[in-house]
Amino acid sequence: MMSGWDSEKMIGLAERYGTPLYVYDLAIVREKIRKIREHIHPAVCLFYSLKANPNTTLVRKIYETGTNLEICSLYELKVAQMAGCSPKHMLYLGPGKSRQEIRQIIDCGIRYVVAESMQELEVINQVAEETGKSVQVGVRINPAVAVKGARLQMGGAARQFGIDEQQFDEMAALIRRLPRIRLTGIHTYHGTRILSAQVIAENIAYILQFADRVIERHRLTLDYVGVGGGMGVAYFDGESDLDIARLGHLSQRSIEAFAAKHKGTSILMESGRYIVAEAGMYLAKVLYTKVSQDVHFAITNGGTHHHMAAGGMGNAFRKNFPVRAFVPERQQVHRYHVSGPLCTPNDLIAKHVSLPQLQPGDIIGIARSGAYGLTASPVLFLSHALPREVLLDGGHELIVRERDEYMVPAVRLVM
Ligand SMILES: Cc1ncc(COP(=O)(O)O)c(C=O)c1O
């Protein structure tokens, strides 16, 4: 998967488009989607989670592969619409949807609308009343059991997400009293960054068994059951990539059994990171090098304002993303702290990383940066420009986001 990132190509891209720069390779994205389709049971409908990377062109290219879109905000909805996505292929989630958001969701006829609390169900019912429409809703369930191997857990404890599994009967009774809504889906998302096929397969089996039970108990006719996903990629030393073939094998039986028994019910699965993470490289240029108290620093023009995840966000202990130096062969190697231009000691995109001796003008790359890069970073901190994003599509290099010097167009100077 890493073979496309050779030094000459990366230096060429950095020269042509400037740094800092995000580069995405569509061949890798397509390959990851192909792998999911090859190994996961064909009854499963795949959704790409825009939160991982909402770049409009990238989203369009993913949608063109026949992948549906999972969205969580009105801006993501706009991106999905710009990407040409039909509302039939949209799944809309989020624990804090505003009334205005719900109105737009209803108006545009999104097929898979998932509510996350009882009060939200009541608001959906009220808004539906105002529009004179009836709405089919799914509910997100907060499973009673926590997932073992997720780096980020989303269920199985007190959560702002979904309705507790134990409250299902109460929720079903509420929906029966709300004339404008009908329960047509069940959704879960146990957690993310899961590298164990076994754990994901267990989550899938768990929710399918749960859905089977409540379908019978409440005589439901469900359009869909969302089994989550959480498929991870390895970032750090000691981690191994998820074995997707094994996941396909381990989840085959539960999916097959559910699909055979509930023929009209689609099984939805979401993935952001697994589809795009490996397809992205963040390139930055070394501006200065120096030694401070025996530590070698490479100060670059890229930093945590563009790539917070590489700065350790979300991890209890700081670990390095895979870092590459796109430089000619050099004799000496040092252990570097790679920092950015921000005035905070936390602006380190790698720490104690062994790299060939660096000099000003060298290009370094943070690999596996296609997911939760720009989208999960404090881009306004210190008010540096947003970087360009370039998408490699076969022999084409497409600028899919311009460098943006003026990031706050909504700000006003009030005298
Ligand atoms: C409900 C939901 N769906 C999908 C995703 C995407 O997760 P990932 O990018 O790890 O596949 C997330 C991530 O937080 C999520 O909360």
Ligand as a Chemical Component Dictionary entry (heavy atoms), coordinates in Angstrom:
data_LIG
# 
_chem_comp.id                   LIG 
_chem_comp.type                 NON-POLYMER 
_chem_comp.pdbx_formal_charge   0 
_chem_comp.three_letter_code    LIG 
# 
loop_
_chem_comp_atom.comp_id 
_chem_comp_atom.atom_id 
_chem_comp_atom.alt_atom_id 
_chem_comp_atom.type_symbol 
_chem_comp_atom.charge 
_chem_comp_atom.model_Cartn_x 
_chem_comp_atom.model_Cartn_y 
_chem_comp_atom.model_Cartn_z 
_chem_comp_atom.pdbx_ordinal 
LIG C1 C1 C 0 -21.428 6.890 14.379 1  
LIG C2 C2 C 0 -20.119 6.834 13.678 2  
LIG N1 N1 N 0 -20.071 6.276 12.456 3  
LIG C3 C3 C 0 -18.902 6.187 11.792 4  
LIG C4 C4 C 0 -17.727 6.673 12.328 5  
LIG C5 C5 C 0 -16.483 6.539 11.532 6  
LIG O1 O1 O 0 -15.481 5.852 12.204 7  
LIG P1 P1 P 0 -14.185 5.377 11.451 8  
LIG O2 O2 O 0 -13.660 6.567 10.717 9  
LIG O3 O3 O 0 -13.280 4.934 12.505 10 
LIG O4 O4 O 0 -14.558 4.306 10.492 11 
LIG C6 C6 C 0 -17.735 7.245 13.602 12 
LIG C7 C7 C 0 -16.517 7.750 14.206 13 
LIG O5 O5 O 0 -16.441 8.323 15.238 14 
LIG C8 C8 C 0 -18.972 7.336 14.297 15 
LIG O6 O6 O 0 -19.047 7.887 15.510 16 
# 
loop_
_chem_comp_bond.comp_id 
_chem_comp_bond.atom_id_1 
_chem_comp_bond.atom_id_2 
_chem_comp_bond.value_order 
_chem_comp_bond.pdbx_ordinal 
LIG C1 C2 SING 1  
LIG C2 N1 SING 2  
LIG C2 C8 DOUB 3  
LIG N1 C3 DOUB 4  
LIG C3 C4 SING 5  
LIG C4 C5 SING 6  
LIG C4 C6 DOUB 7  
LIG C5 O1 SING 8  
LIG O1 P1 SING 9  
LIG P1 O2 DOUB 10 
LIG P1 O3 SING 11 
LIG P1 O4 SING 12 
LIG C6 C7 SING 13 
LIG C6 C8 SING 14 
LIG C7 O5 DOUB 15 
LIG C8 O6 SING 16 
# 
